[in-house]
Amino acid sequence: MRLLVFVLALLGLFVYLLVTFSFWAAFGGMYMVGMIVVALIAGFGRRQASSKLGWEETAEAESGN
């Protein structure tokens, strides 16, 4: 459901930019938003991976393995 709302919000933003500005302005704006979303997902994925790695190192040190 959240994905559907997100996609509809992006579609609404694209249509608004398309009506207000030219196609290339709308395309460029959506490309920029997409790159920001990709950067955020990559950043969160790296943070979760590093915290998981830190947890595994701590657990190994405590268990004595």
Helices and strands as residue ranges (DSSP letters): H 2-20, H 23-63
